[in-house]
Amino acid sequence: MDHFLPNILVTGTPGTGKTTTSEMIAEKCGLEHINVGEIIKSNKFYGAYIEEFDTHELDEDKLLDELEEMLKDGGKVVDFHTCEIFPERWFDLVLVLRADTSCLYDRMVERGYKKAKIDENMSCEILQVVLETARESYAPEIVIELPSNTSDDLESNTDRAEQWLKAWKQNNER
C-alpha cells in the first residue's frame, strides 16, 4: 500500500492487552484505532457459533473487503488476535504482545471465558502460536515481540511505537 502514514498491527493471544495498547498508541501517535473484533460483531461478519470455544466462525472475505477500504490511506492501528489472514502489504509494523501465563490466565478468568477457551488460549501463548504465525506471515524486520504484563509495559510499548513512527516518518518523507 502506498500511503502517507503507516499501518500498525497489534496482535497477540486474547488477554495480552491488544485493545488497550492499540488505543494508547493511536492516541499518542495521532493515528486511528481499528478494533477488528468490533467490526466483525457490528457487521455480523461471522457464521456458525462454536459453543465449545464460545466463538463464531469468521467470514474472512467480508472482513477483508471491509478492511481493505479502511486501511488503504494508512494511519491505522489495527488490533486483532489473528494476523495471518491479512495481506502482508497492509502493515508496516506488526507488534506481537506476549504475557506471562499467570497474568494471562487471570485476565481470561476475569473476562468469564469458558474453560476450553482458556485452555486453548493458554496453549497458544505457551507455544508462541501468534508470534510464530506473525513471523511466518510478515517480513521478519517488521515483527516485534513485546511483553505486556504490567502498566509499565503498556507505557513502554506505546513509547516504542511512537519512536518507531517518528523514524518511519523521517525515512518516508515526501
N, C-alpha and C positions, 0 to 999 in steps of 0.2 A: 504494500500500500504506500502510495506517495502522499504523505501528509505533513503538515507543519509541526504538529505536536505528536509525540509517541503515544502508543497504546501500551499499557502495562497490564499483565495478567497476574492476579494474586490467586494462588491455588494452594490446596492442601487438604488433608483429611478433614471431614466435618469436625468442628470444635477447635480448630487450630487458630481461629481469630481472623479469618479472611475478611469478613464483612467489616469488622471494626478497623482493621488495618487499612483496608481499601478506602473506607470513609475518611480516615485520618490523612492518608496520602493525597486523596483527591482534594480535601480541604486545604491542606498545607501547600500543595503544588498548583492549585487553581485548575484542576482537572475535573472531569465529570465521573462520578462513580456509577457503575452499572452492575447491579446485583442480578446475576443470571437466574438464580432461583426464583426471584420475584417476577422476572419476565416470564418464566415458564408458568408460574401459577396464574398470573393475571391474564395471560393469553391462552391458557389451557393447552400448552404445548406438551401434552402427555397423553398416554393411553391407559392401558390396564393398570390396576392397583396391585402391587405385590405385598400382600399382608405380612409375610414373614419379615420383611425388611422395612415395613411401614413407609413405602415409597411408590411412585408411579413409574412406568416405562416412559422414557423421554422420546418425543418426536423431534429427532435431531434436525431433520430437513427444515421444518418450520422455524425452529430456533435459529439455525444458521442463516436462513433467509432474513430473518428479523435483525439479527446482529450485524450482518454484512453492511446494511444501510447505516446502522448506528455507529459503526467503527470506522467507516471509510475516511472521515476527516481527521481522525486521530484525537488525542487529548482525553482518552478514556482510561479509567482504572476499572478493569473487569474482575469480578470476584465469582469463582465457581470451583467446586471440588473436583471437577473433571477437566483435563486440559487437552487430551489427545483429539477431541472432536473438532477443535478449532484449527483453521488453516494457519500454517506457520507464519505466513506473510502478515497476519493481523497484529502480531505483537513484536515490540522492540525490546521488552524486558519481561521475564517470567520469574516471579517471586514464589518460591515454594515454602510455605510456612510449616514448621515442624514443632511438635510439642512433646514434652515428656509424657509417658503413658499415664502416670498417676494424675497429672494435671488434666490430660485429655479425658480420661475416664470420668473424673468428677464433673467436667463440663457437659459430657453427654448424659450423665445421670441427671444433672440439673435441668437439662432440656427435656427430660422424660422419654428418652429413646428406649425402645424395647431392647431386651437382652440380645437378640440376634443382630440387631443393628449396631449395638455397642461392640459386640464380639467381632463383627465384620470390620468395623472401622478401626478397632484396636489392632487387629491383624494387619490391616492396610498400613497403619502407621509404623508398626514394628518392622514390617517387611519393606518399608520405604517405597510403597507402590506408587504414590503420586510423584515422588521425586524421580524415581526411575522412569516413569512414563513421560514426565516433562523432559528429561534428558534424552529420551528416545525420539520425542516429538519436535524438539526445537534445537537450534544451534546451541552447542554447549556454552558458548560465551555469553549467552543472554539468560541462562538459567542460574538463579541464585537461591541457595538454601539458607533460610533464616530461622533462628529459634523464636518461638512465640509462646513463652510460658508466663511472662510477667508484664506488668505495665512498663517497666524499663525496656523490655524487649520491644514492646509496641512503639515506644518513643524512638528507640534506636533504629528500628526498621523504617519508620516514617522518615527519619533524618537521612538514612542511607538512600531511600528513594528520591528524596529531594536533591541530594548531592548528585545522584545519577542523572536526574533530569537536567540539572544545571550543566553538567558535562555534555549531555546529549544535545542540548540547545547550542552550546559552543561549537560542537562538531558538525552541526547541521544547519548553520546559519545560511540564509539565502542571500 
